[in-house]
Each structure stands twice: as C-alpha cells, then as structure tokens.
C-alpha cells in the first residue's frame, strides 16, 4: 500500500494495541493487559483522527504535538470527531503511561502502539524503525485528510491543520 490521501478508503485489517483505561489501571504505575483496537472496524462508523508521533515522552511529541490535541479536544468534538488515536512505535504499556501522564482517563483519546510500526510501514511513513509524524482523518471509512511532516516541526500533523481540514 502507498501513502493514504484524501478520498481513499481506509484500509482493511489495520489494528493497534492499547491498554484500555479502567478504574483499576488509573494509576500511572498500574498495568493492564493490551487489547487489540481494530481501527478498520472502528473507523467504519465514526470520525476519527490518527495522530502518529515518533515516540512517547519525547520533546516535540510531549511539549507540542500531543498537548495541542488534548487542549483542543472540545473543538475537535464540535467538528464531529468521535475519537483521537495517538500512535507511536512504543509498546502499549508506555503508551498507556503516556496517556495517564497527560491526564487522559477515558477513550476520547486513545494512546496506542503501531506494533513494530506495521501500519506506518505500509504507508511508507516511518523514521527509520519508528513511526513518523503524521495525521490522518477518517470519516466513516473514508480518508478526508492525510499529511506527513517533511521535517521535525509540527505543522501539517498538528491540531490546527487538522481542525482547518475538518
């Protein structure tokens, strides 16, 4: 598969791994068992934003990229977004801890792993072995926005660019 673009159907058989937030796993040091998030099935009937970053807790990802989506979640929801899925190369335990460290307690924003960057590799959107920095909007199974950053800054994959495209 090549890179996705607006108008494409979201591919079948795309899944990520995540630790579902529960009261039992609310503490940052609490571990839950990773579960499959079937993105293809989930995105067939909702509007979702995939935000891909190279790594959890890294400077640009933690200080700029992800906080934008957290801080503007209500604006995304107002434009019909049902869910934001933040993916990275990190394992689901690190991703879960990253979500908790950012105050996420529900599934409005899911922090998941693109296991071995499998999905990102099919798009050709990687940074070596890691996931690249990009954003994809899927509306009822159709891609309406898909942009990968050319450099290290947050521009086309940032929340403001996604909001402008919604």
HELIX and SHEET records of a PDB file:
HELIX    1   1 UNK A   23  UNK A   25  5                                   3    
HELIX    2   2 UNK A   39  UNK A   43  1                                   5    
HELIX    3   3 UNK A   59  UNK A   60  1                                   2    
HELIX    4   4 UNK A   61  UNK A   65  3                                   5    
HELIX    5   5 UNK A   66  UNK A   71  1                                   6    
HELIX    6   6 UNK A   73  UNK A   78  1                                   6    
HELIX    7   7 UNK A   92  UNK A  101  1                                  10    
HELIX    8   8 UNK A  115  UNK A  117  5                                   3    
HELIX    9   9 UNK A  118  UNK A  123  1                                   6    
HELIX   10  10 UNK A  159  UNK A  165  1                                   7    
SHEET    1   A 7 UNK A  35  UNK A  38  0                                        
SHEET    2   A 7 UNK A  15  UNK A  18 -1                                        
SHEET    3   A 7 UNK A 109  UNK A 113 -1                                        
SHEET    4   A 7 UNK A  83  UNK A  88  1                                        
SHEET    5   A 7 UNK A  47  UNK A  52  1                                        
SHEET    6   A 7 UNK A 134  UNK A 139 -1                                        
SHEET    7   A 7 UNK A 142  UNK A 148 -1                                        
SHEET    1   B 2 UNK A 126  UNK A 127  0                                        
SHEET    2   B 2 UNK A 130  UNK A 131 -1                                        
END                                                                             
